[in-house]
Amino acid sequence: MAEGYAKATRRPGVVFVSNDPSSSNAISAMLDGLLDGTPMVVICGQAPATNVSSVTQEVNTIERFGSWMKWRTRVQRLSELPGAIDAAFMHATGKLPGPALVDISSEIGESIFDSQVLEELPSVSLVVETVNGKAFDMASPAADARYRYERIAHVADIVNQSKYPVICAGNGVLTSAQGCKSLSRIAAKAQIPVATTLLGLGAFDETRKEALHMVGTHGAPYANCAIQNADLLLVIGATLDAHVVSNVDGFTPKALDREGGGRGLVHFDIDAGKLGKVIKPTEIILGDLSETLPILLSLLTPVEGRAKWLDQVQLWKKLYTLEEPLSRAKHRPRPQQVVAELNRQTTPMKSSITVITSVGQNQMWTSQHFRCTHPHSLITPGSLTTMGFGVPAAIGAKLALPDQQVIAVDGDASFCTTMEELMTALLHQVQIKVIVFNNRQQAILSQLQKQYGAKVCCDSRMSPDFDRLARSMGCQGQRCDRVEELPHAIYWLLRCRGPALLDVTISQSEVVSIAPTGTSMGAVVWA
């Protein structure tokens, strides 16, 4: 829930847990927040050791959580508490956001905060921010600014000279205060098509003609095609991991072919630790995108000759589009149809829609067929791929954005992990909407087993009737078994008051399309 709140607003979500073995439930969310750059503050209270049993239960939270957070401290004296809380929020919301932990000993809970405590000096110093043990500091800010301006000016010259540039935008654009606005202006001024990673969806309006939508293994084929034929790739706040690159040797060959006229791969990011792990950039601009992108924008010149490049991109978008499959009457709806119908019915109100997904096929279908128009319109776990993320994250997002229509798109296996949170939503009248793809299996596991030639096992499951389950909890529920019922079912869901669930029965044979990447796009060449 705290992750959903933080991802929706970029304000820190705050979590209180007791320091017993149950606090380990927070570990996966903290690691997910660390990898995705999500601001969170976790305050862990030590339970008093009043008997042998509780002594056995009490554990060292700092040691157990290890390095699964950005920053941590243990408070053992009451006078340290104010400074520790200030430091936790500072680190959680810094230029590189992430989870911060404050571990409070049992004595603090039994103490009284009075004027005497205020007179004591806190022992928690607000030092230079650290991320994964590395200091983010500038030895000479003035000299660094001059050097950075010169590097950006050099990159701007490369962009101005390129004929077929492409931007790949990621989560860093959303994290930066002015990242989305600067990206939009750069794409418009220089006429550069923009692809996004999974976590970057929402950083660029996907209804614009420059939008290439999601790139990578499960992305749009035309996005991969454009990157393969680009003479310059600008990576802005994105991680070029295996999901994006797929084939290392064949990734963006024309841009990296310097002898053949390629302009290279330029990487803009604030975190040096994310650079060059899979693909080595030819140019690196290190710094906050809110500071570096406006400089680049000011140095770019409008290029009239890119109209032909944009026309070619539009042609690829028509030739290699992600088709919405059709179903005959009285057949089960296809999951792609469900997301496409949701996209159609929410088009007039896109600015007020926030969609949440868990991990699995539901995540890929949503990212492929739902068009994001504004920052944080799609909230999803990216790095750790957390099961059961959808419903609680939707609650957190709805609490953060009460005027938004928050819709969780979930799979049956993931929904069963945290379905009890529907009772939380009902208790506090948090008006979330849930769509469950019900195929009675862990379908992404089955698809991967078949894809890699492994024996298909441990993927089937017994799912309840989710619509009846929701109604038994006091929520509204409805079932959709046939494709002709789908438009009315989505219409019903969007207009429900209070927590509501739509149980959509889909076929077990449905798979997520895999877009060709790397050298497999070699046959699609534009000269």
Secondary structure, DSSP 8 states (H G I E B T S, - for coil): -HHHHHHHHSS-EEEEEESSGGGGGGHHHHHHHHHHT--EEEEEE-----SHHHHHH---HHHHHTTSSSEEEEE-SGGGHHHHHHHHHHHHTSSS--EEEEEE-HHHHT----HHHHHS--S------EETTEE---S-HHHHHHHHHHHHHHHHHHHHH-SSEEEEE-HHHHHSTTHHHHHHHHHHHHT--EEE-TTTTTSS-TTSTTEEEE-STTS-HHHHHHHHH-SEEEEES----HHHHS-STTSSHHHH-TTTT--EEEEEES-GGGSSSSS--SEEEES-HHHHHHHHHHH----GGGHHHHHHHHHHHHHT--------TTS---HHHHHHHHHHHHGGGGGGEEEEE-SSHHHHHHHHHS---STTSEE---SS--TT-HHHHHHHHHHH-TTSEEEEEEEHHHHHHHTTHHHHHHHTT---EEEEEE-SB-HHHHHHHHHTT----S-B-----HHHHHHHTTSEEEEE-SGGGHHHHHHHHHT-SSSEEEEEE--TT--------GGGGTTS---
